[in-house]
């Protein structure tokens, strides 16, 4: 809930955002903060109910606890989020999986150029990552699988994907199992995964989406998880 003040036909909010990444209780891997001034034209302001803040950071591989704090400088209100972030160790001979992103079909991804070398590529967009949904929302999850091992004889790679929606320790809904194959002629060792998340049968509350990705050739697996709220 941000305060946007009108000025000369535009609307502006002033924010301060900061994040701390740490391992264990004492090792701080990265921390930074910055002030942000978000200005929107009247039409854009009336259509959007959220902001996406992006920052590029150099972080080593590992699993971290992220503590994020945002302060509205206009009202003094503060919002905070504590979450787990996994940064995979990318290697050509070891499977890795990106973080899970949840999106609503009502909110389309935005074009954001944080790298001048990619500004001419129209396919590069930043998704709107959401954590709160209504039961009637059309929600999908996505992630990317990197570097599954290939069979020495055929040159193919096979990845099996399983998933579930959990509430605490209880599985309330399973995600359909699927198998994905990279053919020998395909040079890229990347598999994008997309799966719909039906929420209509869920009662209001806090849930988690858990995805297990198994490299059938290399015999290694990776698990990713993201929490979300149904209202």
C-alpha positions in Angstrom: 0.0 0.0 0.0 1.9 3.0 -1.3 1.3 6.7 -1.3 1.4 8.2 -4.8 1.2 12.0 -4.9 -0.2 13.8 -8.0 2.0 16.4 -9.7 1.6 17.9 -13.1 -0.6 15.0 -14.4 1.7 12.3 -13.1 1.8 10.3 -9.9 5.0 9.7 -7.8 5.9 7.5 -4.8 9.2 7.6 -2.9 10.5 4.4 -1.5 13.5 3.0 0.3 14.3 -0.7 -0.4 16.9 -2.9 1.2 17.9 -6.5 1.4 20.3 -8.7 3.4 21.4 -12.1 2.2 23.0 -14.3 4.9 24.1 -17.9 5.5 23.4 -19.2 9.0 23.0 -16.7 11.7 26.1 -14.6 11.3 27.6 -14.7 7.7 26.3 -11.8 5.6 26.9 -12.5 1.9 25.4 -9.4 0.5 23.5 -6.3 1.6 22.4 -3.1 0.0 19.7 -0.4 0.1 18.6 2.3 -2.2 16.0 5.0 -2.6 13.5 4.7 -5.4 11.3 7.3 -7.0 8.5 5.7 -9.0 6.6 8.0 -11.4 3.7 6.9 -13.5 1.4 8.7 -16.0 -2.2 8.8 -15.1 -3.3 6.0 -17.4 -0.6 3.6 -16.2 -1.3 4.5 -12.6 -5.0 3.6 -12.9 -4.2 0.2 -14.5 -1.5 -1.1 -12.1 -1.7 -2.0 -8.5 1.9 -3.0 -7.9 5.5 -2.2 -8.6 8.4 -4.5 -9.6 11.8 -3.4 -8.3 14.8 -5.0 -9.9 18.5 -5.0 -9.0 21.4 -7.0 -10.3 23.7 -8.4 -7.7 26.8 -10.7 -7.8 26.1 -13.6 -5.4 28.1 -16.8 -5.0 26.3 -20.2 -5.3 24.5 -21.5 -2.2 21.3 -21.3 -0.1 20.6 -18.0 1.6 18.1 -16.4 3.8 16.9 -13.1 2.3 15.4 -10.4 4.5 13.8 -7.6 2.4 12.5 -4.3 3.8 10.6 -1.6 1.9 9.7 1.7 3.5 7.3 4.2 2.0 9.0 7.6 2.6 5.7 9.4 2.1 3.9 7.6 5.0 6.6 5.9 6.9 4.9 2.5 6.5 7.2 -0.5 6.4 6.8 -3.9 4.7 9.1 -6.8 5.2 9.6 -10.3 3.8 11.8 -13.2 4.9 12.4 -15.9 2.3 14.9 -18.6 1.2 16.9 -18.1 -2.0 18.9 -20.8 -3.8 21.7 -19.8 -6.2 22.7 -22.9 -8.2 26.3 -23.8 -8.9 26.2 -23.8 -12.7 28.3 -26.6 -14.2 28.1 -28.3 -17.6 28.0 -31.7 -16.0 25.5 -31.1 -13.2 21.8 -30.4 -13.2 20.6 -27.1 -11.8 17.1 -25.5 -11.5 16.2 -21.8 -11.3 13.9 -20.4 -8.6 10.2 -21.0 -9.0 8.1 -18.1 -10.3 4.3 -17.9 -9.8 2.4 -15.7 -12.2 -1.2 -14.8 -12.8 -2.5 -14.7 -16.4 -4.2 -11.4 -15.7 -0.8 -9.7 -15.2 1.4 -9.9 -18.2 5.2 -9.8 -17.9 6.9 -6.4 -18.4 9.8 -5.4 -20.5 12.7 -4.2 -18.3 16.2 -3.6 -19.8 18.8 -4.1 -17.1 21.4 -5.1 -19.7 22.0 -2.7 -22.7 23.2 -5.6 -24.8 19.7 -7.2 -24.8 17.5 -4.2 -25.3 16.7 -5.1 -28.9 15.4 -8.6 -27.9 11.6 -8.4 -27.6 11.3 -11.8 -26.0 13.2 -10.9 -22.8 10.7 -9.8 -20.2 10.6 -9.8 -16.5 7.6 -11.8 -15.0 5.4 -10.3 -12.3 6.2 -12.6 -9.3 3.2 -12.9 -7.1 2.6 -14.6 -3.7 -1.1 -13.8 -3.0 -4.0 -15.1 -5.2 -7.7 -15.4 -5.1 -9.3 -18.9 -5.5 -10.5 -18.0 -9.0 -7.2 -16.7 -10.3 -5.5 -18.4 -13.3 -2.1 -19.1 -11.9 0.9 -20.8 -13.5 4.3 -21.8 -12.2 7.6 -21.8 -14.1 11.3 -22.5 -13.8 14.2 -23.5 -15.9 16.3 -26.7 -15.8 20.0 -26.4 -16.8 22.6 -29.0 -17.8 20.9 -32.4 -17.4 23.4 -35.1 -18.3 23.3 -36.7 -21.7 23.6 -40.4 -22.5 27.1 -41.2 -24.0 25.6 -43.4 -26.7 22.5 -41.5 -27.9 23.4 -37.9 -26.8 19.9 -37.5 -25.3 19.0 -36.2 -21.9 15.8 -37.1 -19.9 14.3 -35.1 -17.0 11.4 -36.3 -14.9 9.3 -33.6 -13.1 7.0 -34.2 -10.1 5.3 -31.7 -7.9 2.7 -31.0 -5.2 0.9 -28.3 -3.4 1.4 -28.6 0.3 -0.1 -27.1 3.4 2.3 -27.6 6.2 3.3 -31.3 6.0 0.2 -32.4 4.2 0.0 -32.8 0.4 -3.3 -31.3 -0.7 -2.9 -31.5 -4.5 -0.4 -33.3 -6.9 1.0 -31.8 -10.0 0.9 -34.1 -13.1 4.2 -36.0 -13.6 6.0 -35.2 -16.9 9.1 -36.3 -18.7 11.1 -33.9 -20.9 13.8 -35.0 -23.4 16.6 -33.1 -25.0 17.5 -34.6 -28.4 21.0 -35.2 -29.5 20.8 -32.6 -32.2 19.8 -29.9 -29.7 22.8 -27.9 -28.6 21.3 -26.0 -25.7 21.1 -27.9 -22.4 18.1 -25.9 -21.1 14.5 -27.0 -20.5 11.8 -24.4 -19.6 9.1 -25.8 -17.4 5.5 -24.4 -17.2 2.6 -25.9 -15.2 -0.9 -24.6 -14.3 -1.9 -24.3 -10.7 -5.6 -24.8 -10.1 -6.6 -23.0 -6.9 -10.4 -23.4 -6.9 -10.3 -26.4 -4.6 -8.1 -24.8 -2.0 -9.5 -23.1 1.0 -8.0 -19.7 2.1 -4.6 -20.1 3.8 -0.8 -20.4 3.3 0.5 -23.1 0.9 3.7 -24.1 -0.8 4.5 -25.4 -4.3 7.2 -28.0 -4.3 8.8 -29.3 -7.5 11.2 -32.2 -7.8 13.4 -32.4 -10.9 15.2 -35.7 -11.5 18.0 -36.2 -14.1 17.3 -39.8 -15.2 20.7 -40.1 -16.9 22.9 -38.5 -14.3 20.8 -39.9 -11.3 20.7 -36.5 -9.6 17.7 -34.5 -8.4 16.9 -31.0 -7.4 14.0 -29.7 -5.3 12.6 -26.1 -5.4 9.8 -24.6 -3.3 7.9 -21.4 -3.1 5.2 -20.3 -0.6 2.0 -18.5 -1.6 -1.2 -17.3 0.0 -4.8 -18.1 -1.2 -7.5 -15.6 -0.1 
